[in-house]
Amino acid sequence: MKYLLLLSLLICLLFSVGGKIFGRCELARVLKKAGLEGYRGYSLADWVCLAFYESHFDSALVDHEADGSTSNGIFQINSHIWCEDYKHGKPNICQMHCSGELSNLLTSNINDDIVCAMRIAQGPRGLGSWMGWRENCEGLQLSVWLKGCKV
């Protein structure tokens, strides 16, 4: 009986801290609530488009880059500058862990991802800091990303 109780607790913990693949409209609502609509001149659709082309809305995605860095979470925040991976001794501008047990970026709670993405967007390149946005969203009509969503 104790074994089953412990196993149930562990399963609950795993599901509560794990990542999540968001639905398009669900993500749009989360991003709007976080204040991204109009942030730095970018529409909510820009942010949804960015998240799709970077992670396909998967908050647990980790991509291993050729330079040894990782891109992490729903916005694919890179360990080279923005978060700590304990491999490169880099700046960690967003003051968070990239991956592993202490990661702030790979859970279903994307508030830390949003805060870091906002910091990145404050830079001179804005959302152009992300290749996925530059190649797939920039300058395009993006209303389709919010079509049918109640945001």
Summary of the structure (lengths in Angstrom):
residues: 151
radius of gyration: 16.5
end to end distance: 45.9
largest distance: 59.6
contacts: 443
relative contact order: 0.18
helix: 44%
strand: 8%
